[in-house]
Amino acid sequence: MSVVIPDDILQATKMTEYELKLEIAIMLYKQQKISSGKVRGWTGLTVIEFQHELAKRGLCLNYDVEDFRSDIQTLHLM
């Protein structure tokens, strides 16, 4: 599926196509609609670049106690 954003909308935002794509991806991540891996895959950001983009916006990684427990369990299985 593709979404078309008219040029006049893009010009009104005074953003590049990539900047708008990044903003949409970060917004979806903030709303917990997509994972950090999906954001990075879509935008081409590395882990560090993604964390930097979150920090610039005053956001933190979506990582809660359940995520931590899951990570611990995965490590125990290794």
C-alpha positions in Angstrom: 0.0 0.0 0.0 1.2 3.5 -0.8 0.0 6.8 0.6 0.3 9.8 -1.6 1.0 13.2 0.0 0.3 16.1 -2.3 3.3 18.3 -3.1 1.5 21.4 -1.7 1.0 19.6 1.7 4.7 18.7 1.7 5.7 22.3 0.8 3.4 23.7 3.5 5.2 21.6 6.1 8.6 22.9 4.9 9.9 19.4 5.4 11.6 17.1 3.0 9.9 13.8 2.1 12.3 11.9 4.4 11.7 14.3 7.3 7.9 13.9 7.0 8.3 10.1 6.8 10.4 10.2 10.0 7.9 12.3 11.8 5.1 9.9 10.8 7.1 6.9 11.9 8.0 8.5 15.3 4.4 9.5 15.9 3.2 6.0 15.3 6.0 4.7 17.6 5.0 7.2 20.3 1.4 5.9 20.0 2.7 2.4 20.3 1.2 1.5 16.9 4.6 0.2 15.5 7.8 -1.1 17.1 11.2 0.5 17.1 12.3 -2.2 14.7 9.6 -1.2 12.2 10.5 2.5 12.5 14.2 1.7 11.9 13.4 -0.6 9.0 11.1 1.9 7.3 13.4 4.9 7.9 16.8 3.3 7.6 17.9 4.5 11.0 20.4 2.7 13.1 19.6 1.9 16.7 21.7 4.9 17.9 20.2 7.2 15.3 16.7 6.2 16.3 17.5 6.8 20.0 18.9 10.2 19.1 15.7 11.1 17.2 13.6 10.1 20.2 15.8 12.1 22.6 15.6 15.2 20.3 11.8 15.0 20.8 12.0 14.3 24.6 10.7 10.8 24.1 11.9 7.5 25.6 12.0 4.0 24.3 8.7 2.1 24.8 10.1 -0.5 27.2 8.2 -1.6 30.2 8.5 -4.3 32.9 6.9 -6.9 30.7 9.4 -6.2 28.0 12.2 -6.5 30.6 10.9 -9.9 31.9 10.6 -11.2 28.3 14.2 -10.2 27.6 15.4 -11.9 30.8 13.5 -15.1 29.9 15.1 -15.0 26.4 18.5 -14.6 27.9 17.9 -17.6 30.2 17.1 -19.7 27.1 20.4 -19.0 25.5 
